[in-house]
Amino acid sequence: MSTIAKVLVVVILILSVAFAALTGQLFAKREKLRDEYAKLKADAESSISGLEEAKKKLQGEKDTLTSKAAELDKEVTQFKTDNENLKRNVQDKTEQITKLDAQITNFNTTISQLNSNMKAKDERLAALDKDLTETRDKLRQAEQTAREKELEAKKLAQQAKDATDRVKELEVAIKDAKQKIEILTTKGGKYEEVTQVVQAPVDAKVIKVDRSSNLVVINRGREQGVEVGYIFTIFRGDTYLGDLRIESIAANVAAGSPVAGTSVGTMREGDNASTRIR
């Protein structure tokens, strides 16, 4: 056998061994790949099954969401309708508010005018209150004056009544004195001859002078301790006017004639009379 043939046989043998080795490796690799494929297939089938389940679940969720979306669409439609209604209501309310604002402006203007009128009326009321207070004060003063005048009138009426009573008493005393004077004159008696008496201290006022009968009346009588025969000194201020001898007395008045040397013409109503001055 030639060398080339031997080389070829060797090469073929080497190639056969290499092929066998390669074939074994390929078979082992195929088995490994087959196992991996089976595993990947099982994993894929499991994943597919899980994905199917997830798909079903997602489909259910999709259906639910679709239903909810439909409901939401209805609600959105209703909301749009409600929104349109609300817009119309808002527009109506806005128009009403505008009208109300105008009315409020008018009311504020009216209130301002009323406040001005009220202020003017308050000022008038204050002035009227002041006038009323002054009028009430004047009325109270007038009432007080009227009460005082009424009391004074009552007092004067009482004094007039007392004076009337005294005048009546004086008239009686004067009548008695005239009778006594007539009797004394008829009998030739003299006033100076009347017996002197012990006098009590009495102060009085001349209330009447009767020059025609030469009699003087004072405002003290029996109740004040005056007795017939008392001598009263008549004076006006510091001026001595004469002496008066009491000839007739009543309860609260007495009458007498001037003693010798004294004239009734110097005496008048309001003069002072006293038994203390002698």
C-alpha positions in Angstrom: 0.0 0.0 0.0 1.3 3.3 -0.9 2.1 6.0 1.5 -0.6 8.2 0.2 -3.1 5.4 0.7 -1.9 4.9 4.2 -2.1 8.6 4.9 -5.6 8.6 3.5 -6.6 5.6 5.7 -5.1 7.4 8.7 -6.9 10.5 7.8 -10.1 8.7 7.2 -9.7 6.9 10.6 -9.0 10.1 12.3 -12.0 11.7 10.6 -14.1 8.7 11.6 -13.1 9.0 15.2 -13.6 12.7 15.1 -17.0 12.1 13.5 -17.9 9.5 16.1 -16.9 11.9 18.8 -18.7 14.7 17.2 -21.7 12.5 16.7 -21.7 11.6 20.4 -21.3 15.2 21.4 -24.1 16.1 19.1 -26.3 13.3 20.5 -25.6 14.4 24.1 -26.2 18.0 23.1 -29.4 17.0 21.3 -30.6 15.1 24.4 -29.7 18.1 26.6 -31.5 20.4 24.1 -34.4 18.0 24.1 -34.6 18.2 27.9 -34.3 21.9 27.9 -36.9 22.1 25.2 -39.3 19.8 27.2 -38.6 22.0 30.2 -39.1 25.2 28.3 -42.2 23.7 26.7 -43.5 22.8 30.1 -42.7 26.2 31.4 -44.2 27.8 28.3 -47.4 25.7 28.7 -47.5 26.7 32.4 -46.9 30.3 31.5 -49.5 30.0 28.8 -51.9 28.4 31.2 -51.2 31.2 33.7 -51.5 33.8 30.9 -54.8 32.2 29.9 -56.0 32.5 33.5 -54.7 36.0 33.7 -56.3 36.7 30.3 -59.6 35.4 31.7 -59.2 37.4 34.8 -58.3 40.5 32.8 -61.2 39.8 30.5 -63.5 39.7 33.5 -62.0 42.9 34.8 -62.3 44.3 31.3 -65.9 43.4 31.3 -66.4 44.9 34.7 -64.6 48.0 33.7 -66.6 48.1 30.5 -69.8 47.9 32.5 -68.5 50.5 34.9 -67.4 52.6 31.9 -70.9 52.3 30.5 -72.3 53.3 33.9 -69.8 56.1 34.1 -70.8 57.2 30.6 -74.4 57.4 31.8 -73.3 59.2 34.9 -71.1 61.6 32.8 -74.1 62.1 30.5 -76.3 62.8 33.5 -73.5 65.0 35.0 -73.4 66.9 31.7 -77.1 67.3 31.8 -76.9 68.4 35.5 -74.0 70.7 34.6 -76.0 72.3 31.9 -78.9 72.7 34.3 -76.6 74.0 36.9 -75.1 76.5 34.4 -78.7 77.6 33.6 -79.4 77.9 37.3 -76.2 79.7 37.9 -77.1 82.1 35.1 -80.6 82.6 36.5 -79.1 83.0 40.0 -76.5 85.5 38.7 -79.3 87.5 37.0 -81.3 87.4 40.3 -78.2 88.4 42.3 -77.7 91.3 39.8 -81.3 92.4 40.4 -80.8 91.9 44.2 -77.6 94.0 44.1 -79.5 96.7 42.3 -82.3 96.4 44.9 -79.7 96.5 47.7 -78.1 99.6 46.2 -81.6 101.2 46.1 -82.2 100.0 49.7 -78.8 101.4 50.8 -79.7 104.7 49.1 -83.1 104.7 50.8 -81.5 103.7 54.2 -78.9 106.5 53.8 -81.8 108.9 53.2 -83.7 107.5 56.1 -80.6 107.8 58.3 -80.3 111.4 57.3 -83.9 112.0 58.0 -83.6 110.1 61.3 -80.6 112.2 62.2 -82.5 115.4 61.5 -85.5 114.0 63.5 -83.1 113.0 66.3 -81.8 116.6 66.3 -85.3 117.9 66.3 -86.3 115.4 69.1 -83.2 116.5 71.1 -84.3 120.2 70.6 -87.9 119.2 71.6 -86.6 117.3 74.6 -84.6 120.3 75.6 -87.6 122.5 75.2 -89.8 120.0 76.9 -87.3 119.8 79.8 -87.2 123.6 80.0 -91.0 123.7 79.8 -91.3 121.0 82.5 -88.9 123.0 84.7 -90.9 126.1 84.1 -94.1 124.2 84.8 -92.6 122.8 88.0 -91.6 126.3 89.0 -95.0 127.6 88.0 -96.6 124.8 90.1 -94.3 125.5 93.0 -95.2 129.2 92.6 -98.9 128.3 92.4 -98.6 126.2 95.5 -96.8 129.0 97.3 -99.4 131.5 96.0 -102.1 129.1 97.1 -100.6 128.7 100.5 -100.1 132.5 100.7 -103.7 133.0 99.5 -104.9 130.5 102.2 -102.7 132.3 104.7 -104.1 135.7 103.6 -107.6 134.3 103.7 -107.0 133.0 107.2 -105.4 136.4 108.1 -108.4 138.1 106.5 -110.8 135.9 108.5 -108.8 136.7 111.6 -108.7 140.3 110.7 -112.5 140.2 110.1 -113.0 138.5 113.5 -110.7 141.1 115.1 -112.6 144.0 113.4 -115.8 142.6 114.7 -114.2 142.4 118.2 -112.9 145.9 117.7 -116.2 147.1 116.7 -117.7 145.6 119.8 -114.8 147.1 121.9 -115.2 150.5 120.2 -118.9 150.4 120.9 -118.3 149.5 124.5 -115.6 152.2 124.7 -118.0 154.8 123.2 -120.6 153.9 125.7 -118.1 154.2 128.5 -116.9 157.5 127.1 -120.4 158.7 126.9 -121.1 157.6 130.5 -117.8 159.2 131.7 -118.5 162.4 129.8 -122.1 162.6 131.2 -120.8 162.1 134.7 -117.9 164.5 134.2 -115.2 161.9 134.8 -111.6 162.2 133.5 -109.5 159.5 132.0 -106.5 160.5 134.1 -108.4 159.7 137.2 -108.6 155.9 136.4 -106.8 153.9 139.0 -103.3 152.8 137.9 -102.7 149.0 137.7 -99.6 146.8 137.8 -98.8 146.1 134.2 -97.5 142.9 132.7 -94.9 143.3 129.8 -96.9 143.2 126.5 -95.8 144.3 123.0 -98.4 145.0 120.4 -99.1 146.8 117.1 -101.6 149.5 116.4 -104.2 148.0 114.0 -106.7 150.8 113.8 -106.9 154.5 114.6 -110.4 156.1 114.9 -109.8 159.8 115.1 -113.5 160.7 115.2 -113.9 158.8 118.5 -110.3 159.4 119.7 -109.8 155.6 120.0 -106.7 153.5 119.1 -107.0 149.7 118.7 -104.0 147.3 119.3 -103.7 143.6 118.4 -103.4 142.3 121.9 -106.2 141.5 124.3 -107.3 139.4 127.3 -105.7 136.2 126.1 -102.3 138.0 125.9 -102.7 139.4 129.5 -103.9 142.9 128.6 -106.2 144.5 131.3 -108.2 147.7 131.5 -106.1 150.5 132.7 -102.8 149.3 131.1 -100.7 152.2 129.7 -99.0 151.4 126.3 -96.3 153.6 125.0 -96.8 154.3 121.2 -93.7 154.7 119.1 -92.5 154.5 115.5 -89.0 153.4 115.2 -87.1 155.6 117.7 -89.8 158.3 117.6 -92.0 158.6 120.7 -95.7 159.3 119.7 -97.5 159.2 123.1 -99.2 157.0 125.6 -102.4 155.0 125.3 -104.6 153.9 128.3 -106.6 150.7 127.7 -110.3 151.2 128.3 -111.9 148.1 126.6 -110.6 144.7 125.9 -111.7 141.6 124.0 -110.1 138.2 123.5 -107.3 139.3 121.1 -107.7 143.1 120.8 -107.9 146.1 123.0 -108.9 149.7 122.6 -108.0 152.8 124.4 -107.6 156.6 124.3 -104.4 158.7 124.4 -103.6 160.1 127.8 -103.4 163.8 128.5 -100.8 165.5 126.4 -101.0 162.9 123.6 -102.9 163.3 120.4 -104.4 160.5 118.4 -103.5 162.4 115.3 -99.8 161.4 115.6 -100.7 157.7 115.6 -101.4 155.4 112.7 -101.8 151.7 111.9 -98.6 149.7 112.1 -97.1 151.8 115.0 -95.5 149.8 117.8 -97.1 149.7 121.3 -95.5 148.4 124.5 -96.0 148.4 128.3 -92.2 147.9 128.7 -91.4 151.5 127.9 -92.3 154.1 130.6 
